[in-house]
């Protein structure tokens, strides 16, 4: 049996890399703590009111909520993407054709 088998001496590169890993982990942990502190203080900001003091103001968008995300609807009207309100609907008395009305 070898006389030096009882000693577990690391190679120079292995020892160096282990020290670097410990240093990098310590820096990473410090950055994570700083980011956690920054995010924790950012959550306590006061909310900014988006609706003016006078209440809802009509815009070219939705008459209910004033949002500008408007989508066309197949019936000819418009639908608000924020609140779901449907407005400017064409109120025509068009009845779809079927076999009964087609052959009369």
C-alpha positions in Angstrom: 0.0 0.0 0.0 1.2 3.5 -0.7 2.4 5.6 2.2 0.7 8.8 0.9 -2.7 7.1 0.3 -4.0 8.3 3.7 -3.5 11.9 2.9 -6.1 13.5 0.7 -4.4 16.5 -0.7 -6.3 18.3 -3.5 -4.6 19.3 -6.7 -3.8 23.0 -7.0 -6.4 23.7 -9.6 -9.1 21.9 -7.7 -8.4 23.9 -4.6 -8.4 27.1 -6.5 -11.7 26.4 -8.2 -13.3 25.5 -5.0 -12.3 28.8 -3.5 -13.6 30.6 -6.6 -16.9 28.8 -6.4 -17.3 29.8 -2.7 -16.5 33.4 -3.6 -18.9 33.5 -6.5 -21.7 31.9 -4.4 -21.1 34.6 -1.7 -21.4 37.4 -4.3 -24.5 35.8 -5.8 -26.1 35.6 -2.4 -25.3 39.2 -1.7 -26.8 40.3 -5.0 -29.9 38.3 -4.4 -30.4 39.9 -1.0 -29.9 43.4 -2.5 -32.5 42.6 -5.2 -34.9 41.2 -2.6 -34.6 44.4 -0.5 -35.1 46.6 -3.6 -38.2 44.7 -4.6 -39.6 44.8 -1.1 -39.3 48.5 -0.9 -40.8 48.9 -4.4 -44.0 47.1 -3.4 -44.8 49.8 -0.8 -45.2 52.6 -3.4 -48.5 54.5 -3.4 -50.9 53.6 -6.2 -51.4 56.3 -8.9 -55.1 56.9 -9.7 -55.7 56.7 -13.4 -59.3 58.0 -13.3 -59.4 61.8 -12.9 -61.2 63.4 -9.9 -64.2 64.3 -12.0 -64.9 60.6 -12.7 -65.0 58.8 -16.0 -64.4 61.0 -18.9 -65.8 60.0 -22.3 -63.2 59.3 -24.9 -63.3 57.9 -28.4 -63.0 54.5 -26.7 -65.4 52.7 -24.5 -68.3 54.9 -23.0 -68.3 52.7 -19.8 -64.7 52.7 -18.8 -62.9 54.9 -21.3 -60.5 52.2 -22.5 -59.1 52.5 -26.0 -58.8 48.7 -26.7 -61.9 48.5 -28.9 -62.6 45.5 -31.2 -65.2 45.2 -33.9 -68.0 42.8 -33.5 -69.6 40.7 -36.3 -73.0 42.4 -35.8 -71.6 45.8 -36.8 -71.0 47.2 -33.3 -67.9 47.5 -31.1 -66.8 45.7 -28.0 -64.5 47.0 -25.2 -61.5 44.7 -24.6 -61.2 45.8 -20.9 -64.8 45.7 -19.5 -66.6 43.7 -22.3 -69.2 46.5 -22.9 -70.8 46.3 -26.4 -71.9 49.5 -28.0 -72.7 51.2 -31.4 -74.6 48.1 -32.4 -76.5 48.3 -35.6 -80.2 47.6 -34.7 -81.3 46.3 -38.1 -84.2 44.0 -38.3 -82.4 41.6 -40.5 -83.5 38.0 -40.0 -81.2 35.3 -41.4 -82.6 33.2 -44.2 -83.5 29.6 -43.8 -85.5 27.2 -46.0 -88.9 28.3 -44.8 -88.4 32.0 -45.5 -86.4 31.3 -48.7 -89.2 29.5 -50.5 -92.1 31.7 -49.5 
